[in-house]
Amino acid sequence: AQSVAQPEDQVNVAEGNPLTVKCTYSVSGNPYLFWYVQYPNRGLQFLLKYITGDNLVKGSYGFEAEFNKSQTSFHLKKPSALVSDSALYFCAVRRGVNRDDKIIFGKGTRLHILP
Amino acid sequence: SAVISQKPSRDICQRGTSLTIQCQVDSQVTMMFWYRQQPGQSLTLIATANQGSEATYESGFVIDKFPISRPNLTFSTLTVSNMSPEDSSIYLCSVGGVTGELFFGEGSRLTVL
């Protein structure tokens, strides 16, 4: 069975500092990994994905994520946080892209960027 | 990416009533997905809606409670039947991208009194 864990319910970062939101996963085979962001009273927005290739993937709003196969992690990062980055972030994993390969979401990490 | 419109964006309903949520996509898609996000929780897949066939429901969700229609390749509805306060959630419609990602509508925030 596949699963994804976000060990932190909340992360607080001062504006301008680098941020990291952690994610670890468990899936058989090669994973498809995703990050989504949810702003208050909004749906989820796709940020970035790892399918194959370079372990460092870049996405929207200056975010990037690093795939680490040995640690089964896919941490979300940004070099310099903005107050507007404050939101709820979800990591997600799927085993493949076939009909039966469902996306599993983590429980979410609330990111607070302090001015 | 797809543009997904959901209606209503929010509603307050009385216990025992039913509400139908509509989802419109700006392109033709084979599968549409309905998720529930309970307060302070992650997303849980309710069902997968395929055009021309019955929806496939996940464990813990049944058609009598969450009937789904999929009349064409750009539209789907989810009905929440005989609502109770426990059904208060955000209901999200989504479609899949070519490399496995999902794109979501803005969600329908339902409060049941």
Chai-1 contact restraints between the chains, C-beta under 6 A:
chainA,res_idxA,chainB,res_idxB,connection_type,confidence,min_distance_angstrom,max_distance_angstrom,comment,restraint_id
A,Y32,B,G100,contact,1.0,0.0,6.0,A-B,restraint_1
A,F34,B,E101,contact,1.0,0.0,6.0,A-B,restraint_2
A,R42,B,E106,contact,1.0,0.0,6.0,A-B,restraint_3
A,G43,B,L92,contact,1.0,0.0,6.0,A-B,restraint_4
A,G43,B,F104,contact,1.0,0.0,6.0,A-B,restraint_5
A,G43,B,G105,contact,1.0,0.0,6.0,A-B,restraint_6
A,G43,B,E106,contact,1.0,0.0,6.0,A-B,restraint_7
A,G43,B,G107,contact,1.0,0.0,6.0,A-B,restraint_8
A,L44,B,F104,contact,1.0,0.0,6.0,A-B,restraint_9
A,F46,B,E101,contact,1.0,0.0,6.0,A-B,restraint_10
A,K49,B,E101,contact,1.0,0.0,6.0,A-B,restraint_11
A,I51,B,T99,contact,1.0,0.0,6.0,A-B,restraint_12
A,R94,B,G100,contact,1.0,0.0,6.0,A-B,restraint_13
A,V97,B,G100,contact,1.0,0.0,6.0,A-B,restraint_14
A,I103,B,L102,contact,1.0,0.0,6.0,A-B,restraint_15
A,F105,B,S42,contact,1.0,0.0,6.0,A-B,restraint_16
A,F105,B,L43,contact,1.0,0.0,6.0,A-B,restraint_17
A,K107,B,S42,contact,1.0,0.0,6.0,A-B,restraint_18
A,G108,B,S42,contact,1.0,0.0,6.0,A-B,restraint_19
